[in-house]
Amino acid sequence: MYQPFSPSTESLPAQLPPSGSIQWTSPSNIALIKYWGKKGVQLPMNASLSVTLRESVSHVTLDFQQTEKGLGGADFYFEGQEHPVFNKLVMSYLEHIRPWFPFLNRLWLKIDSRNSFPHSAGIASSASFMSALALCICQLENYPLKEYGSDFLRKASFMARLGSGSAARSVYGKMAAWGKHPAIHDSSDQYAIPFPEKIPAIFQNLQDTIVVVDAGTKKVSSSQGHQLMKNHPYAQTRLKQANQNFHKILEAAENSNWKTFASIIENEALSLHAMMLSSIPGFSLLKQQTLEIIEKVKNFRDKHNAMITFTLDAGPNVHLLYPHQERKMVLPFIHDQIKPLAENERIIADQMGNGPQPGNKK
């Protein structure tokens, strides 16, 4: 299969010192147009579109030290502590990307990841972590890079995708598209690209209040859910729907049409969970509180003509999206009617962000 980036050389980057440290802070993202189902090696069955978050980020510090050839390796820490499950995933990822970065055979790495949000809060921590780690390694290759142009970010997106599909989108701020789509020039299954159009004022500074309905581990992981799409009876219909919704949401954004924008987002969220219900075997990740929140949002919107919508990731937690200008109307509603439905009344205030930053911006 075509790969846009060739493997690197065996030699260490020319200006790499004997030891040093690199830091990146990278955000999570929430998909508006969902991808569900994979092909090949971490490639999406359909194009997706996401909003980059600002507050929900992972801080990754990569300390490195040169070693003799063949003695490279890594230690991984989450929140300063060893974590065997995460460690296994990180080691597998580093082995996967080694053909592109064979100089890793001569480096010992210490990787420390910290989140600004609880790991089990229903936010895609794999997207924020894997994008931050990919940015660290790509900077390691280009040490001591100070400017981060489109080529650097594209390669980081490609590498992040190999660890977590949605991480490909977290490399960019505002909005990002991942997956080949005829409506987006230069779009690719191999990496994400920044949203190519000017984002209208109504969608700038989009607010995202995350309602944590259940912070527990999902009974069916996203990886397992993606696998079930391979023999799903409605797979082709869903792919057609996603591609059509992608066209429609671009038109809605171009025309600053909030009502259409919101209806597409909700259709995508509910379709995602409908695919889970109709899988073989079928499963549901929704909770009763999830459905209650959706109904309350719809009722509030109809009664007050408010610009608020919802979306869901592959889980029970609800993202409430609304323009910044609606905060005065929406926030009391969230506090009074929605917060009591959250687990331990946990809600997380977030909004559209500008993307990753070098250094740990705590």
C-alpha positions, 0 to 999 in steps of 0.5 A: 500500500502507498505510504506517503513517508519513506523510512528514515536512515539508521544514523542519529539526527546530526544535531541531536545531543547525547541527552535531552528532553522534548515536550508537547501538549496536545489536545483531544478532539470530538468528531462531528462526522464520525468514522466507524470501521477500519481497513488496512492498517489504521485507515478509516472506512469513511472520512471524518471531521472533528473539533479540536478541544482546548482544555482537554489535553495530554502533556508528554515529556520525552527524555532521551539518552544516546546508547550503543546501537541496538540498545535502545528502549523506553520506559513509560510513566502515566501521571508519574507512575508505572502503568503496565497496560499503557506501557504495553501499548506504548512499546507496541507503538514504538516498535510499529513506527521503528521502520520510520525512525530506526535511530530509536535503536540508539536511544533510551527514552523515558516517556511521561504522560499527564492529562489535564482531565481524568483518564476515564472521563469519557474524553478521547485520551488516546487521541491527545496522548498519541498525537503528543507522543508522535509530535515529540518523536517527529521533533526528535527526528528534526532536532532542534526544530523550532518552526512546525510547518505543514510537512512536519504536522502532516508527518506527525498526523500520519504517525499519530494515526498508527497509534490511534486513528482519531489522534491523526486529527488532534495534530491540528487546531480548530477543525480537522478532516481525516479520510479521503473525501471528494469535497476536500482537496488533498484529503487522505486516509493516511493523515488528517489535514486542517479544515481547508475553509475559513470557519464562519464566526458562528462556529468560532470558539465553539463551546463543548460542555462534556457531561460525564454520565459514566466514567467506567471502562466500556464493556465493548472497546472502540477497537472491538466496535470497529472490527464489528463493522467488517461484517455489519449488515448496514455497513455500506449504507452507513458509509454512504450516509457519512459521505453525504453528511460530510457534504451537508455539513460543509455546506452548513458551515459555509452558509453559517446555517446552525440549524442544519449543522446541528441536525447533521451532528446529532444524526451522526451521533445517533447513527454511530450508536445505531450501528452498535445496536445493529452489529452482530452481536449487537451492543449498546453503550448508552445509559438511561441518563444519556437518553434523558439528557438528549431529550432535555436538550431537545425540549430546551432548544424547542422552547427557547429557540436556543442554538445548542446541539449534542454529540456522542463518542463511542460511549454514554457521555454527552458533548453539548455544543453551542456558540460562545454567544449562547452561554448566557442562556445555555449555562443555567440550563446545563447547571440546573437540568443536566448536571444532576444527571451526570455521574457525581455531577461531573461536567467538564467545560471545554471549547474549540482550541488552537491545537498542540503546543511545544512545551508542557503548558500546564 
